[in-house]
Amino acid sequence: MIPKEPVEIVEVGPRDGLQNISQYVETDQKIELIGLLAQSGLKEIEIGGFVHPKAIPQFRDIAEVTKGLDNIKGVKFTALIPNLRGARNAIESGIKKMHFVFSVSKSHNLSNARRTPDQSLVELKEIMVLASSDPGLEISVDLATTFGCPFEIEVKRDDIMYYVNRVYDLGVRSMTLCDTAGYGNPRQVGEIFQSCLEHRPEVLFRAHFHDTRGLGLANALAAYQAGVRSFDSSIGGLGGCPFAPGATGNVATEDLVFMFDEMGIENGVNVRALFEVCRYLEKMIPDVPITSSLYKAGFPGDHKVCRTS
Amino acid sequence: MIPKEPVEIVEVGPRDGLQNISQYVETDQKIELIGLLAQSGLKEIEIGGFVHPKAIPQFRDIAEVTKGLDNIKGVKFTALIPNLRGARNAIESGIKKMHFVFSVSKSHNLSNARRTPDQSLVELKEIMVLASSDPGLEISVDLATTFGCPFEIEVKRDDIMYYVNRVYDLGVRSMTLCDTAGYGNPRQVGEIFQSCLEHRPEVLFRAHFHDTRGLGLANALAAYQAGVRSFDSSIGGLGGCPFAPGATGNVATEDLVFMFDEMGIENGVNVRALFEVCRYLEKMIPDVPITSSLYKAGFPGDHKVCRTS
């Protein structure tokens, strides 16, 4: 039996989606996009990253975007930080919740962040010290490549638990396990989340899936069955790996919300409002296809004739 | 815990896929396609339909296709039959297993087969009498629109059980529950299959999903967890509703096999051999996109760099 406990949907499209897009999106468009997302009922939105503008030029206006959202109340706006410098800038801009990301796979972290996972932990320690100055600040950690790495393929379960424990020891109580390359499968996803939830019940574990091989929703279902109640997703399915042309990206918010809606699982998001956001996206970034299945197919009943079994 | 019992994958692309394609595929190409599918390890393949050539011109050569497969041993070649006449023609051509299809939704069956479901049952009764003359003949029934109908949206659970029972009473012990329009969700799929399996343990229940709203694999997972061990799928994701442009069709065989492979569930199919079939499809029907996620993304490790979480 699948339970009916509510879930939290966290929008990461403005960060994980836009960071992969070559077209620079103007500041006011970013703010409008995030505003539309907030109107759909999403209560937490990752709006970008406090990263060096040479690393990801898309986020060079992140401070302005943050300020531009000041008048939207009741929504938590979060940002990615790759290092201590990013944390300082985020705090200065008024961000209250930050996501520090590193890969549990050494080769991926070296390629992506130019340091080993253990070096990332040293950085995290400094960030935790910085954040401790203000009790209103939250640090969450994204463990990238948890379900597989493009270089090492499989990531050892012991390595995952090792980093979960190390991050826990630094005082972090919110962690997102990310299927960065879309390698996860439902059995593995269920087992890993079950281990984590049993081992560290004080931690809020969130799931972040990509739909690269069509398993995004199946993995979300498996994570839900294992007890996960918080999920990242990206409007329109934006995001993913730009080096796999034609491949789908992050699990689309509208697909995930639709699945939970259909299963009678409360999530607080108006899926039809998300379609408005998709239409805005199509105007905003016309060269980027909306890959979500629901947006392409429409809602049940939209198409009346299907001569098939 | 997800079990590890093996599954049977049944290929329906040459029937459910090709019936939706406007391009006529030549007889020798159909035979080559089916031959390649057989080489991948698939043990049951639905090769087309014995239907009136005006209804589906694609299958006007079904008798020749059937004969052309005579020299392939160890694979069961099946065909769809919409009526008694189709059954007679199929038997005459040497087909040993036939799929009679009707919709549990009255309005869909009226639109698709121009008769009510109860009238379809009368036809089925006659087919069962015909088939009883040869103990080597198998009749299986596809219950279309089980998980939702484009006209009526939701199909009552009582109606599903009513038709399962009526079909059972006619002596049928193999039934496929079809998500014709891609409306199913994992909770509903799990519950309906569980009811059917508990209520009629003598019947082999098979699942037939479309990936229209991205839920194909999640639904397959839910069906597997409910005890289903036999699945239809279509090479390259061919099929689906031609009236929802851009929408994906049937669950792709390579996506389904990949999911089971990754979960350590034996299925007897060589997923890399399916990629060869996809490449053949691209040459055979160049205007029809291959929609399967795995074919677009490639296998884990094919793309080495993903700068993302």
Interface residues (C-beta under 8 A of the other chain):
Chain A: I2 D16 Q19 N20 L80 V101 S111 N112 D142 A144 G148 P150 F151 I153 C178 T180 A181 G182 Y183 N185 P186 R187 Q188 G190 H208 D211 T212 R213 G214 L215 G216 L217 A218 A220 L221 A222 G239 G240 C241 P242 F243 A244 G246 A247 T248 A252 D255 F258 M259 E262 M263 G264 S292 S293 L294 K296 A297 G298 P300 G301 D302 H303 K304 V305 C306 R307 T308 S309
Chain B: I2 D16 Q19 N20 L80 V101 S111 N112 D142 A144 G148 P150 F151 I153 T176 C178 T180 A181 G182 Y183 N185 P186 R187 Q188 G190 H208 D211 T212 R213 G214 L215 G216 L217 A218 A220 L221 A222 G239 G240 C241 P242 F243 A244 G246 A247 T248 A252 D255 F258 M259 E262 M263 G264 S292 S293 L294 K296 A297 G298 P300 G301 D302 H303 K304 V305 C306 R307 T308 S309
